[in-house]
Amino acid sequence: MFKGTRGWMTATFGAVLLTAGAAGAAEVNVYSARHYDVDKTLYETFEKNTGIKVNLIEGKDDELIERIRSEAANSPADVLITVDAGRLWRAQEAGILQPIRSEALEKAIPAHLREPEGHWFGLSKRARVLVYNKDAVEPAKLKSYEDLAAPEWKGRVLVRSSTNVYNQSLAGAMLAAHGPEKTEEWARGVVENMARKPQGGDTDQIKGVAAGEGDVAVSNTYYFGRLAASQKPEDQAIVSKLGIIFPNQGDRGTHVNVSGAGVAKNAPNKDAAVKFLEYLATPAAQKVFAEGNYEYPAVPGVEVHPIVAGWGPFKEDELNAAVYGKNNAEALKVMDRAGWK
Ligand SMILES: [Fe+2]
């Protein structure tokens, strides 16, 4: 009797799933290079709201792109979530994303933060800023990325390697603003002003400034946010010495980059994938998605983390993320020629 009841229940559950499957919305396979617990909370809410099960496959950025590429037509991937427009562009170039149209996404996400044909959509923003030692730098004298190449900053600049996609995107934005010759000249100036050979990540540059190895670091905002949020006394000591400058407020604005997502070329659950992206662009999801990593939401008007709010508003460069994404390869060549290791 009991067995029979169980069997009946299982059959019903299966029928429910089948119904959802027939409507094309039973599950969505999400390949993500973001590894934050808050993301998982978001996916659970999506499951609860829609009945669409989220299967999460985590991996490193470039590895996920390569995996989807090699899985080709058999790829179960529906959505790719990754970081930096340079990388989203690489995914697009690799032919693993398909363009999608969605009124909800086009309405919610500002045009400069998404690929014009709908291959990918920025979901959170990070600004590439200058973090300076308050004892050594008068912020009024350091106003732009261009300033980093000026002779007075010789031996004072800390910035990571040109192999890093964030710097490639920054140089890609410089290319759009100034063209190749001036960008190379700028890169050469930055190299001449480096306090040391590029090493480590953005956090290491920030720590280097606090330790007096240089006076100004180039960093994404969320690395500074993480240090500021840390309860460790040594991190608090670092942050207390430092200030943050949003470059180019007098002209084109500060370079911002995105973490974002696109629908996979061979998505078996395309409708669910689009719904999933639309959900991530809702104000409630945006708040959680951005806050978990001290980023800015892509959707305007959504509240930011108090630490991020404390830095104040800033003018951002509204160059389309796809433009500096596309400039990625040329940016790397230019930095290479300039001797940026
Ligand atoms: Fe990062």
Residues whose N, C-alpha, C, O or C-beta is under 5 A from the ligand:
A	BS01	LIG	none
